[in-house]
């Protein structure tokens, strides 16, 4: 099993943007094959699979910006049980958002680390913040085009 993580490619690298997934969930992947493109301030590059298997889960959608160490996806055998990586990813996102808030002293908090402003009701923002979930992740998962509501957040949590 391989957890596809954002690598610390350089000392200054704190986050990367998911460019394009070169494989889809369910696709077979061979070791050495490129799986996902990453975009950074200094360079763009593709991550290769370290192991052969199936891309069983994608946890970061294209155009989302995630911190170093974030688990982008999981390559595993067809019937291999998958680990729950969501708590680790949420903790990394929260730490990155706190760090960004510290660096931007006095700046209004950003609702989405992904750099996209997501329309949402105050109740939806509050609930997502309490649960440590990025609004962009909810909007992407639900395919929601309009403003997110608290009901949408609850639906995502189920």
N, C-alpha and C positions, 0 to 999 in steps of 0.2 A: 504494500500500500504506500502511496506517495501523497503527502499533503503538499499541494502546489502553493508555495508562499512567495510573497514579495521579498526578494533578496536585498540585503544591504550591499548594493552594487558599488557604492562609493561612500566615503565618510560623510558627505553632505546630504546624501539621500535620506529623506524622511518619509516620503510617500511617492506613489506612482499612480498613473491613470491607466485603467484597463483600456487598451486600444481595441483590438478585435480578437475574439475567440476564434482560433483556427480549427478547433474541434468542438463538436456539440456534445451535450450530455448524452451518454449512451454510446458514443463512438469508441471504437477500439483505438488504442494508442500504443505505439512501439517506443521503447527506450530510445532517446535521441531525437525523437520527432518533436517539432515545434507545436506547442499547444495554445499559447496565448501571447499576444503582443502587448508590451508595456511601454508607456510614454512617460518620460521624465523631463525635467527642465533642460538637462544636458544631452540626453541621448534616448533613442527609441531602440528597443530590443525585444526579442522573442524568448520566452522561457521554453525550455525543452523538457520533455518527460524524462525522469531519471529511471523509471521502471515501466515495463509494459503492463497493460491492463486495459480497463475501460474507464473513460471519464464518467464517473458515476454522479458527480455533483459539481455544479458551478455555484459559488457563493458570492461572486462579485460580477455585476453586470457591466457590459461595455459602457465606457465613458464615466464609470465611477472612479473616484480617487480614494485610494486606501493606503494606510501606513505600512511601513516596512514590517515584515513578520505576518501580515494578514494572510489568512488561508484563502486563496482564490478558488480552489477546487480540490477535488479528491479523485485520484486514480486508484482503482482497486479491482480485484477480481469480481466476476459477475455476481457471485453469491456471498462475497465477503461482507461482514457487517461494517457499517460506516460509523466512525466516531462522531460525537456531537461537537462540532467545532464552533457553533454559534456563540457560546459564552466567551470563548477566547477572542473571537473576532470583535464582539461587542466591547470587551475590555480594551482591546487595542484601539478601537475607534474612539471610545470615551477618553482614553489617555491622550490620543492625538488631538482631539477637540479641546481638551483642557490645555494642552501645550500651545495650540494655536491661539486660544483665548488669552493665555499669559503673554504671548508674543505680541498680540494685537491689543495691548492694554487700552481699556476704555472702549474698544470696538463692540458693537452689538453682537451677541452670539449668533453664529450661523446655524440655521436649522439643518443643513445638510453638509457634511464634510465633503461630499462629492462635488461641491462647487456649484450645484444647481439649486436655485430657489424653488422649493416645492410649495405649491398653494395648499394650505391646510387650515382648518378651523382651529381656533385657540384650544379647544378641547382635544382635538387630534394631536396637536403639537405637545400639549401637556402629557397626554397618555404615552405618546411615543418616547418623550424624554424620560418619563418615569420608568419605562421598560427598557431604556437604552437602545432603542431601535432607530435607525436612520430613516427619515421620511422618504428619501429617494429609493431606498430598498423596498419600502412598502408600495410605493407608486409603481415601481418596476414589476414587483411580484404580482400585483393585482391588475396590471395593465391599465391603471387608472389615468385618465387624461385630465379630468377636472380636479377641483379642490378635494383633498382628503378629509374625511370626517372621522370622528371617534369610532363610529361603526366600522369604517374601513380598517382602522388600526386593530380593533378587536377581531375582525375577520382574519387579518393577517396573523395575529397571535394564535389562532386556532389552527 
